[in-house]
């Protein structure tokens, strides 16, 4: 124990918490966001793009099923380094094997998704490795330093996860756009971008191999792996049974599936709308401009909304903040209706509109997170919250499967009007849930 304490002093969390959560964020945004932009720029139709990139989200939806394995096999530190090595390998393979559709096919917007079958397979492997890495990283965070240190660094880990978002949605997209504008070669621009992410992730993996401290508490369960896995699976089953028996569970599930319904449709078509030509109903922005406007300014607005949402809800509580946040979640969707109808060419106007929508989503999402914590209260709080996060993932997946096909059928203007109609679902579930919430929940007490 003395040795562990000495090592902990030598390896302050500043040496590994920021890089660990940056490493947690990068593959998530590469798989779920970069893939959307890449397939769109490669000329894959919105329907196929939206459907197949939504499939890539499944590992994060299902990760609770195999989380017991991480608990009983090897250490959390081992899982972190191993998954980072696998993700590095996948990024290298993606770089080396990315297909190069011809320019005419890309310009026509009818590139078959089938030519990317190996790319999708590599993305899926990377997604499973990334989801497993999330399990191990969060577990390791609670074992590798003291509870007081964990509390002190909770904000730091969140900040660096968002830095990864800016790097992925902003920096990498900007690099791709810059190369595209210089060479006119879209496939090569994304190949280089994936190569950059592979180099960055290789350096992170190499660093963590030596920088992550070893903790005496970070070890597999003492009992046999098979017995421990069975016990964990039994606990998982028991937690699910107790979850479905909770009072008001159907209303809670409806809220978790429908509160973010408008954003579930928007998130898959936002970037395609920004880069598609004016003739196609889009705004015709360059790739690097999207990286700046959406990946940097949009993410900053999202973060600001989340921070202010947390401050506001802590002052007035969940119940009093719920309707304000529901309004912020829904009304800013009108900005996309405006953009689709007016199709402005002024980048400042586009940036302001995107920032309004992203700020509203960040602010309104706070109520969603608070409600999941509220509903999870009780004996099985941790496992029930994990089940809630699975429904949270499902709430984005279900719209994502069909969003692209709907847009192709009715066009961008009608699609965004449909998104506005979906806001009624948000308001209806908010009305019913509001009646069940303790007025004092979430309110900061002096």
The 8 nearest C-alpha neighbors of each residue, nearest first, counted from 0:
[[1, 3, 2, 4, 215, 5, 214, 216],
 [0, 2, 4, 3, 5, 6, 7, 215],
 [3, 1, 5, 0, 4, 6, 7, 215],
 [2, 4, 0, 6, 1, 5, 7, 214],
 [5, 3, 7, 1, 6, 2, 0, 8],
 [6, 4, 2, 8, 7, 3, 1, 9],
 [5, 7, 9, 3, 8, 4, 10, 2],
 [8, 6, 4, 10, 9, 5, 3, 11],
 [9, 7, 5, 6, 10, 11, 4, 3],
 [8, 10, 6, 7, 11, 5, 4, 212],
 [11, 9, 7, 8, 6, 14, 12, 212],
 [10, 12, 13, 14, 8, 9, 7, 15],
 [13, 11, 14, 15, 16, 10, 144, 152],
 [12, 14, 11, 15, 16, 17, 10, 152],
 [15, 13, 12, 11, 10, 16, 210, 17],
 [14, 16, 12, 18, 13, 17, 19, 211],
 [15, 17, 19, 12, 18, 13, 156, 20],
 [18, 16, 159, 19, 20, 15, 156, 21],
 [17, 19, 21, 15, 20, 16, 22, 203],
 [20, 18, 22, 16, 21, 17, 15, 23],
 [21, 19, 23, 160, 22, 18, 17, 156],
 [20, 22, 18, 160, 163, 159, 24, 23],
 [23, 21, 19, 20, 24, 25, 18, 203],
 [24, 22, 20, 21, 25, 19, 133, 26],
 [23, 25, 160, 163, 21, 27, 22, 26],
 [24, 26, 163, 28, 27, 22, 23, 167],
 [27, 25, 29, 28, 24, 30, 129, 23],
 [28, 26, 24, 30, 25, 29, 31, 129],
 [27, 29, 32, 31, 25, 26, 30, 167],
 [30, 28, 33, 26, 27, 32, 31, 25],
 [29, 31, 27, 28, 34, 26, 32, 122],
 [30, 32, 28, 29, 34, 27, 33, 52],
 [33, 31, 28, 35, 34, 29, 30, 36],
 [32, 34, 29, 36, 35, 37, 30, 31],
 [33, 35, 37, 32, 36, 30, 31, 38],
 [36, 34, 32, 33, 38, 37, 39, 52],
 [35, 37, 39, 33, 34, 38, 40, 270],
 [36, 38, 34, 40, 39, 35, 33, 41],
 [37, 39, 41, 40, 43, 35, 36, 34],
 [40, 38, 36, 42, 41, 37, 43, 271],
 [39, 41, 37, 42, 38, 36, 185, 105],
 [40, 42, 38, 39, 105, 43, 37, 186],
 [41, 43, 108, 105, 110, 40, 39, 109],
 [42, 44, 110, 39, 38, 109, 41, 108],
 [45, 43, 46, 47, 109, 108, 48, 42],
 [44, 46, 403, 48, 47, 49, 43, 404],
 [403, 47, 45, 404, 49, 48, 44, 50],
 [48, 46, 50, 49, 45, 44, 51, 112],
 [47, 49, 45, 46, 51, 50, 52, 43],
 [48, 50, 403, 46, 52, 47, 51, 45],
 [51, 49, 400, 47, 53, 48, 52, 46],
 [50, 52, 54, 53, 48, 49, 47, 55],
 [51, 53, 55, 54, 49, 50, 48, 35],
 [54, 52, 55, 50, 51, 56, 399, 396],
 [53, 55, 51, 52, 56, 57, 50, 396],
 [54, 56, 52, 53, 57, 123, 126, 51],
 [57, 55, 54, 53, 58, 59, 60, 31],
 [56, 58, 60, 59, 55, 54, 61, 53],
 [59, 57, 61, 127, 60, 62, 56, 130],
 [60, 58, 62, 130, 57, 61, 56, 392],
 [59, 61, 57, 389, 58, 392, 62, 56],
 [62, 60, 58, 59, 63, 64, 57, 389],
 [63, 61, 59, 64, 58, 65, 60, 66],
 [62, 64, 66, 61, 65, 385, 60, 67],
 [63, 65, 62, 66, 61, 67, 232, 235],
 [64, 66, 67, 68, 63, 62, 69, 61],
 [65, 67, 63, 68, 69, 64, 62, 134],
 [68, 66, 70, 69, 65, 231, 228, 71],
 [69, 67, 70, 66, 71, 65, 72, 228],
 [70, 68, 66, 67, 72, 71, 135, 75],
 [69, 71, 67, 68, 219, 72, 220, 66],
 [70, 72, 219, 220, 224, 68, 69, 227],
 [73, 71, 69, 219, 68, 70, 224, 74],
 [72, 74, 219, 77, 71, 218, 75, 78],
 [75, 73, 218, 77, 76, 217, 219, 78],
 [74, 76, 135, 78, 77, 139, 79, 217],
 [75, 77, 79, 74, 78, 80, 139, 211],
 [78, 76, 74, 75, 80, 79, 81, 73],
 [77, 79, 81, 75, 76, 80, 82, 135],
 [80, 78, 76, 82, 77, 132, 81, 135],
 [79, 81, 83, 77, 82, 78, 84, 208],
 [82, 80, 78, 84, 83, 79, 77, 85],
 [83, 81, 85, 128, 84, 79, 80, 132],
 [82, 84, 86, 80, 85, 81, 204, 87],
 [83, 85, 87, 81, 82, 86, 80, 88],
 [86, 84, 82, 88, 87, 83, 89, 81],
 [87, 85, 89, 83, 125, 88, 84, 82],
 [86, 88, 84, 90, 85, 89, 197, 201],
 [87, 89, 85, 91, 86, 90, 92, 84],
 [90, 88, 86, 92, 91, 87, 121, 93],
 [91, 89, 93, 197, 87, 92, 88, 94],
 [90, 92, 94, 88, 89, 93, 197, 87],
 [91, 93, 89, 95, 94, 90, 96, 88],
 [94, 92, 90, 96, 91, 95, 97, 89],
 [93, 95, 91, 190, 92, 194, 193, 96],
 [94, 96, 92, 93, 97, 91, 190, 194],
 [95, 97, 93, 94, 92, 98, 118, 117],
 [96, 98, 93, 94, 95, 118, 190, 99],
 [99, 97, 96, 100, 115, 114, 186, 118],
 [98, 100, 186, 101, 97, 187, 185, 41],
 [101, 99, 98, 102, 104, 105, 110, 41],
 [102, 100, 104, 103, 99, 105, 106, 186],
 [101, 103, 105, 104, 106, 100, 184, 185],
 [102, 104, 106, 105, 101, 107, 100, 108],
 [105, 103, 107, 106, 102, 101, 110, 109],
 [104, 106, 42, 102, 108, 41, 107, 103],
 [107, 105, 103, 108, 104, 102, 42, 109],
 [106, 108, 104, 105, 109, 103, 42, 110],
 [109, 107, 42, 105, 106, 43, 110, 44],
 [108, 110, 107, 42, 43, 44, 104, 111],
 [111, 109, 43, 42, 104, 108, 105, 112],
 [112, 110, 113, 114, 109, 43, 115, 44],
 [111, 113, 114, 115, 43, 110, 47, 116],
 [114, 112, 111, 115, 116, 110, 117, 119],
 [115, 113, 112, 116, 111, 98, 117, 110],
 [114, 116, 118, 113, 112, 117, 119, 98],
 [117, 115, 119, 113, 118, 114, 120, 112],
 [116, 118, 120, 119, 115, 121, 114, 96],
 [119, 117, 115, 121, 120, 116, 122, 93],
 [118, 120, 122, 116, 117, 121, 115, 123],
 [121, 119, 117, 123, 122, 118, 116, 124],
 [120, 122, 124, 118, 123, 119, 89, 125],
 [121, 123, 119, 125, 120, 124, 126, 30],
 [124, 122, 126, 120, 125, 121, 55, 119],
 [125, 123, 121, 127, 126, 122, 128, 120],
 [124, 126, 122, 128, 86, 123, 127, 129],
 [125, 127, 123, 129, 124, 128, 122, 130],
 [128, 126, 130, 124, 58, 129, 125, 131],
 [129, 127, 125, 131, 82, 126, 130, 132],
 [128, 130, 132, 126, 131, 127, 125, 133],
 [131, 129, 133, 127, 132, 59, 128, 58],
 [132, 130, 128, 134, 133, 129, 127, 135],
 [131, 133, 129, 135, 130, 134, 79, 82],
 [134, 132, 130, 136, 131, 135, 137, 23],
 [135, 133, 131, 132, 137, 136, 138, 66],
 [134, 136, 75, 132, 138, 133, 137, 139],
 [137, 135, 139, 133, 138, 134, 132, 140],
 [138, 136, 140, 139, 134, 135, 133, 141],
 [139, 137, 135, 136, 141, 140, 134, 142],
 [138, 140, 136, 142, 141, 137, 75, 143],
 [139, 141, 137, 138, 142, 143, 136, 144],
 [142, 140, 139, 138, 143, 144, 137, 149],
 [143, 141, 139, 140, 144, 216, 217, 138],
 [142, 144, 214, 140, 139, 141, 212, 145],
 [145, 143, 142, 148, 149, 141, 146, 140],
 [144, 146, 148, 147, 149, 143, 142, 141],
 [147, 145, 149, 148, 150, 144, 141, 151],
 [148, 146, 150, 149, 145, 151, 144, 152],
 [147, 149, 151, 145, 150, 146, 144, 152],
 [150, 148, 146, 152, 147, 151, 153, 145],
 [151, 149, 147, 153, 148, 152, 146, 154],
 [150, 152, 148, 149, 153, 147, 154, 155],
 [151, 153, 155, 149, 154, 150, 148, 156],
 [154, 152, 150, 156, 155, 151, 149, 157],
 [153, 155, 157, 152, 156, 158, 151, 150],
 [156, 154, 152, 158, 157, 153, 159, 17],
 [155, 157, 159, 153, 158, 154, 20, 17],
 [158, 156, 160, 154, 155, 159, 161, 153],
 [159, 157, 155, 161, 160, 156, 154, 162],
 [160, 158, 162, 21, 161, 156, 17, 157],
 [159, 161, 21, 157, 24, 20, 163, 162],
 [162, 160, 164, 163, 158, 159, 157, 165],
 [161, 163, 159, 165, 164, 160, 166, 158],
 [162, 164, 166, 21, 161, 160, 25, 24],
 [163, 165, 161, 167, 162, 166, 168, 28],
 [166, 164, 169, 162, 168, 163, 167, 295],
 [165, 167, 170, 163, 164, 169, 168, 162],
 [168, 166, 164, 171, 165, 169, 28, 170],
 [169, 167, 294, 165, 164, 172, 166, 290],
 [294, 168, 170, 290, 165, 295, 166, 172],
 [169, 171, 166, 173, 172, 167, 174, 168],
 [170, 172, 174, 167, 173, 169, 192, 166],
 [171, 173, 290, 175, 174, 169, 170, 168],
 [174, 172, 287, 290, 176, 170, 171, 175],
 [175, 173, 171, 177, 176, 172, 170, 178],
 [176, 174, 188, 172, 178, 173, 177, 189],
 [177, 175, 287, 286, 179, 173, 174, 178],
 [176, 178, 174, 180, 179, 175, 287, 173],
 [179, 177, 181, 188, 175, 180, 176, 182],
 [180, 178, 183, 176, 182, 177, 188, 185],
 [179, 181, 177, 178, 183, 182, 176, 184],
 [182, 180, 178, 179, 183, 177, 184, 176],
 [183, 181, 184, 179, 180, 178, 185, 188],
 [182, 184, 179, 180, 181, 185, 178, 188],
 [183, 185, 182, 187, 179, 186, 188, 178],
 [184, 186, 188, 179, 187, 183, 189, 41],
 [187, 185, 99, 189, 188, 184, 190, 41],
 [186, 188, 190, 189, 185, 184, 191, 99],
 [189, 187, 175, 185, 178, 191, 179, 186],
 [190, 188, 192, 191, 187, 186, 175, 193],
 [189, 191, 187, 94, 193, 192, 188, 194],
 [190, 192, 194, 188, 189, 193, 187, 195],
 [193, 191, 189, 195, 194, 190, 175, 171],
 [194, 192, 196, 190, 195, 94, 191, 189],
 [193, 195, 191, 197, 192, 94, 196, 190],
 [194, 196, 192, 198, 197, 193, 191, 199],
 [195, 197, 199, 193, 194, 198, 200, 192],
 [198, 196, 194, 90, 200, 195, 199, 91],
 [199, 197, 201, 195, 200, 196, 194, 202],
 [200, 198, 196, 202, 197, 201, 195, 203],
 [199, 201, 203, 197, 202, 198, 87, 196],
 [200, 202, 198, 204, 203, 199, 87, 197],
 [201, 203, 205, 199, 200, 204, 206, 198],
 [204, 202, 200, 206, 201, 205, 207, 199],
 [205, 203, 201, 207, 206, 202, 83, 200],
 [204, 206, 202, 208, 203, 207, 201, 209],
 [205, 207, 203, 204, 208, 209, 210, 202],
 [208, 206, 210, 204, 209, 211, 205, 203],
 [207, 209, 205, 206, 210, 204, 80, 211],
 [208, 210, 207, 206, 211, 205, 212, 204],
 [211, 209, 207, 206, 208, 212, 15, 14],
 [210, 212, 207, 209, 15, 208, 213, 76],
 [213, 211, 210, 214, 10, 7, 6, 143],
 [214, 212, 211, 215, 143, 217, 3, 76],
 [213, 215, 217, 216, 143, 3, 212, 142],
 [214, 216, 217, 3, 213, 0, 218, 143],
 [217, 215, 214, 218, 142, 143, 213, 219],
 [218, 216, 214, 215, 74, 142, 75, 139],
 [217, 219, 74, 216, 220, 73, 215, 75],
 [220, 218, 71, 73, 74, 72, 70, 221],
 [219, 221, 71, 222, 218, 70, 227, 224],
 [222, 220, 219, 223, 218, 224, 71, 227],
 [221, 223, 220, 227, 224, 226, 225, 71],
 [224, 222, 226, 225, 227, 221, 220, 71],
 [223, 225, 227, 71, 226, 228, 222, 72],
 [224, 226, 228, 227, 223, 229, 71, 222],
 [227, 225, 229, 223, 228, 224, 230, 222],
 [228, 226, 230, 224, 229, 225, 223, 222],
 [227, 229, 231, 225, 230, 226, 67, 224],
 [230, 228, 232, 226, 227, 231, 233, 225],
 [231, 229, 233, 227, 232, 228, 234, 226],
 [230, 232, 234, 228, 233, 229, 67, 227],
 [231, 233, 235, 229, 234, 230, 228, 236],
 [232, 234, 230, 236, 231, 235, 229, 237],
 [235, 233, 231, 237, 232, 236, 238, 230],
 [236, 234, 232, 238, 233, 237, 231, 239],
 [237, 235, 233, 239, 234, 238, 232, 240],
 [238, 236, 234, 240, 239, 235, 233, 241],
 [237, 239, 241, 235, 240, 236, 242, 234],
 [238, 240, 242, 236, 237, 241, 235, 243],
 [241, 239, 237, 242, 243, 238, 236, 244],
 [240, 242, 244, 238, 239, 243, 237, 245],
 [243, 241, 239, 240, 244, 245, 238, 383],
 [242, 244, 240, 245, 241, 248, 239, 249],
 [245, 243, 241, 242, 240, 246, 248, 247],
 [244, 246, 242, 243, 248, 247, 241, 374],
 [247, 245, 248, 244, 243, 249, 242, 250],
 [246, 248, 250, 249, 251, 245, 435, 244],
 [247, 249, 251, 250, 245, 246, 243, 252],
 [250, 248, 252, 251, 247, 253, 243, 246],
 [249, 251, 253, 247, 252, 248, 254, 432],
 [250, 252, 248, 254, 249, 253, 255, 247],
 [253, 251, 255, 249, 254, 250, 248, 256],
 [252, 254, 250, 256, 251, 255, 257, 249],
 [253, 255, 251, 257, 252, 428, 258, 256],
 [254, 256, 252, 253, 257, 391, 258, 251],
 [257, 255, 394, 253, 254, 252, 258, 390],
 [256, 258, 260, 254, 259, 425, 255, 253],
 [257, 259, 425, 254, 260, 255, 256, 428],
 [260, 258, 262, 257, 261, 263, 425, 394],
 [259, 261, 257, 263, 262, 258, 421, 264],
 [262, 260, 418, 263, 264, 421, 259, 422],
 [261, 263, 265, 264, 259, 260, 266, 360],
 [262, 264, 395, 260, 261, 398, 265, 266],
 [265, 263, 262, 398, 261, 402, 266, 399],
 [266, 264, 262, 268, 267, 263, 269, 261],
 [265, 267, 269, 268, 264, 263, 262, 270],
 [268, 266, 265, 269, 49, 264, 399, 402],
 [269, 267, 271, 265, 266, 270, 272, 403],
 [268, 270, 272, 266, 271, 265, 267, 273],
 [269, 271, 273, 272, 268, 36, 274, 267],
 [272, 270, 268, 274, 273, 269, 275, 39],
 [273, 271, 281, 269, 270, 275, 274, 268],
 [272, 274, 282, 270, 271, 284, 281, 275],
 [275, 273, 283, 284, 271, 272, 282, 285],
 [276, 274, 281, 283, 272, 271, 273, 279],
 [275, 277, 283, 281, 279, 278, 282, 274],
 [276, 278, 281, 280, 282, 279, 283, 275],
 [277, 279, 276, 280, 281, 275, 283, 282],
 [280, 278, 276, 277, 281, 275, 410, 411],
 [279, 281, 277, 278, 411, 276, 339, 282],
 [282, 280, 275, 272, 277, 276, 279, 273],
 [281, 283, 273, 277, 284, 342, 276, 274],
 [282, 284, 276, 274, 275, 277, 281, 273],
 [285, 283, 274, 282, 273, 288, 286, 289],
 [286, 284, 288, 287, 274, 289, 283, 176],
 [285, 287, 176, 289, 288, 290, 284, 173],
 [286, 288, 173, 176, 290, 289, 285, 177],
 [287, 289, 291, 285, 290, 286, 292, 284],
 [290, 288, 292, 286, 293, 291, 287, 285],
 [289, 291, 169, 294, 173, 172, 287, 288],
 [290, 292, 295, 288, 289, 294, 169, 293],
 [291, 293, 289, 296, 350, 290, 288, 295],
 [294, 292, 297, 289, 295, 290, 291, 296],
 [169, 293, 295, 168, 290, 291, 165, 297],
 [294, 296, 291, 169, 298, 297, 165, 293],
 [297, 295, 299, 292, 298, 293, 300, 294],
 [298, 296, 293, 354, 300, 299, 295, 294],
 [297, 299, 301, 295, 300, 296, 294, 302],
 [298, 300, 296, 302, 301, 297, 303, 295],
 [301, 299, 358, 303, 297, 354, 298, 302],
 [300, 302, 361, 358, 357, 298, 304, 299],
 [303, 301, 305, 299, 304, 300, 298, 306],
 [302, 304, 300, 306, 305, 301, 299, 307],
 [305, 303, 362, 361, 358, 301, 307, 302],
 [304, 306, 361, 362, 308, 302, 303, 307],
 [305, 307, 303, 309, 308, 304, 302, 310],
 [308, 306, 310, 304, 309, 305, 311, 303],
 [309, 307, 362, 305, 311, 306, 310, 365],
 [308, 310, 306, 312, 307, 311, 313, 305],
 [311, 309, 307, 313, 308, 312, 306, 314],
 [310, 312, 308, 314, 313, 309, 307, 315],
 [313, 311, 316, 309, 315, 314, 310, 320],
 [314, 312, 442, 443, 310, 311, 316, 441],
 [313, 315, 311, 312, 442, 443, 316, 310],
 [314, 316, 312, 442, 313, 319, 320, 311],
 [317, 315, 442, 441, 312, 313, 440, 318],
 [316, 318, 320, 441, 319, 321, 312, 440],
 [317, 319, 321, 438, 320, 316, 436, 433],
 [320, 318, 317, 321, 316, 315, 322, 438],
 [319, 321, 317, 323, 318, 312, 322, 324],
 [322, 320, 324, 318, 323, 319, 317, 366],
 [323, 321, 325, 324, 320, 326, 319, 429],
 [324, 322, 326, 320, 325, 321, 327, 363],
 [323, 325, 363, 327, 321, 326, 322, 328],
 [324, 326, 322, 328, 327, 323, 363, 321],
 [327, 325, 323, 329, 324, 328, 330, 322],
 [328, 326, 359, 324, 363, 325, 329, 330],
 [327, 329, 363, 360, 325, 326, 359, 324],
 [330, 328, 326, 422, 327, 332, 331, 325],
 [329, 331, 332, 326, 327, 333, 328, 419],
 [332, 330, 356, 333, 334, 329, 359, 355],
 [333, 331, 334, 330, 329, 335, 356, 419],
 [334, 332, 336, 331, 335, 330, 337, 419],
 [333, 335, 337, 332, 336, 352, 331, 338],
 [336, 334, 338, 337, 333, 332, 339, 415],
 [335, 337, 333, 339, 415, 334, 338, 340],
 [336, 338, 334, 340, 335, 339, 341, 333],
 [339, 337, 335, 342, 341, 336, 340, 334],
 [338, 340, 336, 412, 342, 337, 341, 335],
 [341, 339, 337, 338, 342, 336, 412, 335],
 [340, 342, 338, 343, 339, 337, 336, 344],
 [343, 341, 338, 339, 282, 340, 344, 281],
 [344, 342, 341, 345, 338, 349, 282, 348],
 [343, 345, 346, 342, 282, 349, 348, 283],
 [344, 346, 348, 347, 343, 349, 350, 342],
 [347, 345, 349, 348, 350, 344, 343, 292],
 [346, 348, 350, 349, 345, 351, 352, 344],
 [349, 347, 351, 350, 346, 345, 352, 343],
 [350, 348, 346, 352, 347, 351, 353, 345],
 [351, 349, 347, 353, 348, 352, 292, 346],
 [350, 352, 354, 348, 353, 349, 355, 347],
 [353, 351, 349, 355, 350, 354, 334, 348],
 [354, 352, 350, 356, 355, 351, 357, 297],
 [353, 355, 357, 351, 297, 300, 356, 352],
 [356, 354, 352, 358, 353, 357, 359, 351],
 [357, 355, 331, 359, 353, 354, 358, 332],
 [356, 358, 301, 360, 354, 359, 355, 300],
 [359, 357, 304, 301, 300, 361, 355, 360],
 [360, 358, 327, 362, 356, 328, 357, 361],
 [359, 361, 328, 357, 363, 358, 362, 364],
 [362, 360, 304, 305, 301, 358, 364, 359],
 [361, 363, 304, 308, 305, 359, 360, 364],
 [364, 362, 324, 328, 360, 365, 327, 361],
 [363, 365, 367, 361, 366, 362, 360, 368],
 [366, 364, 368, 363, 367, 308, 362, 369],
 [367, 365, 369, 364, 368, 321, 363, 370],
 [366, 368, 364, 370, 365, 369, 371, 363],
 [369, 367, 371, 365, 370, 366, 372, 364],
 [370, 368, 366, 372, 371, 367, 373, 365],
 [369, 371, 373, 367, 372, 368, 366, 374],
 [370, 372, 374, 368, 373, 369, 375, 387],
 [371, 373, 375, 369, 370, 374, 384, 368],
 [374, 372, 370, 371, 375, 376, 369, 440],
 [373, 375, 371, 372, 376, 370, 251, 384],
 [376, 374, 380, 372, 383, 384, 373, 371],
 [375, 377, 380, 374, 373, 372, 378, 379],
 [378, 376, 380, 379, 375, 374, 383, 381],
 [377, 379, 380, 376, 381, 375, 383, 382],
 [380, 378, 382, 377, 381, 383, 238, 375],
 [379, 381, 375, 376, 383, 377, 378, 382],
 [382, 380, 384, 383, 379, 385, 375, 378],
 [381, 383, 385, 384, 379, 380, 238, 386],
 [384, 382, 386, 375, 380, 385, 381, 379],
 [383, 385, 387, 381, 375, 386, 382, 380],
 [384, 386, 382, 388, 383, 387, 381, 389],
 [387, 385, 383, 389, 384, 388, 382, 390],
 [388, 386, 384, 390, 389, 385, 371, 391],
 [387, 389, 391, 385, 390, 386, 392, 384],
 [390, 388, 386, 60, 392, 391, 387, 393],
 [391, 389, 393, 387, 388, 392, 394, 255],
 [390, 392, 388, 394, 389, 393, 255, 387],
 [393, 391, 389, 390, 394, 60, 395, 388],
 [392, 394, 390, 396, 395, 391, 397, 389],
 [395, 393, 256, 391, 392, 396, 397, 390],
 [396, 394, 263, 393, 392, 397, 398, 399],
 [395, 397, 393, 399, 398, 394, 53, 400],
 [396, 398, 399, 400, 395, 394, 393, 401],
 [399, 397, 264, 263, 400, 396, 401, 402],
 [398, 400, 396, 402, 397, 401, 53, 49],
 [399, 401, 50, 398, 397, 53, 402, 49],
 [400, 402, 404, 399, 403, 398, 405, 50],
 [403, 401, 399, 405, 264, 404, 398, 400],
 [46, 402, 404, 45, 406, 49, 405, 401],
 [403, 405, 46, 407, 401, 406, 402, 408],
 [406, 404, 408, 402, 403, 407, 401, 409],
 [405, 407, 410, 403, 409, 408, 414, 404],
 [408, 406, 404, 405, 410, 409, 403, 46],
 [407, 409, 405, 406, 410, 404, 403, 414],
 [408, 410, 406, 407, 413, 405, 414, 411],
 [411, 409, 406, 407, 413, 412, 414, 408],
 [410, 412, 414, 413, 406, 280, 415, 339],
 [413, 411, 339, 414, 415, 410, 340, 336],
 [414, 412, 416, 415, 411, 410, 409, 417],
 [413, 415, 411, 417, 412, 416, 406, 410],
 [416, 414, 418, 417, 336, 412, 413, 411],
 [415, 417, 413, 419, 418, 414, 336, 420],
 [416, 418, 420, 414, 415, 419, 413, 421],
 [419, 417, 415, 421, 261, 416, 420, 414],
 [418, 420, 416, 422, 421, 417, 415, 332],
 [419, 421, 417, 422, 418, 423, 416, 424],
 [422, 420, 418, 423, 419, 424, 261, 417],
 [421, 423, 425, 419, 420, 424, 329, 261],
 [422, 424, 426, 421, 425, 420, 427, 419],
 [425, 423, 427, 422, 421, 426, 257, 428],
 [426, 424, 258, 422, 423, 427, 428, 257],
 [425, 427, 429, 423, 424, 428, 430, 422],
 [426, 428, 424, 430, 429, 425, 423, 431],
 [429, 427, 431, 254, 430, 425, 426, 432],
 [428, 430, 426, 432, 427, 431, 433, 425],
 [431, 429, 427, 433, 428, 432, 426, 434],
 [430, 432, 428, 433, 429, 434, 427, 435],
 [433, 431, 429, 434, 435, 430, 428, 436],
 [432, 434, 430, 431, 435, 436, 429, 318],
 [433, 435, 432, 431, 436, 430, 318, 437],
 [434, 436, 432, 433, 437, 431, 247, 318],
 [437, 435, 433, 434, 318, 438, 432, 440],
 [436, 438, 440, 439, 435, 318, 317, 434],
 [439, 437, 318, 440, 436, 316, 317, 319],
 [440, 438, 437, 442, 316, 441, 318, 317],
 [441, 439, 437, 442, 316, 438, 317, 318],
 [440, 442, 316, 317, 313, 443, 439, 312],
 [443, 441, 316, 313, 314, 315, 440, 439],
 [442, 444, 313, 314, 441, 445, 316, 315],
 [443, 445, 442, 314, 313, 441, 439, 316],
 [444, 443, 442, 314, 313, 441, 315, 439]]
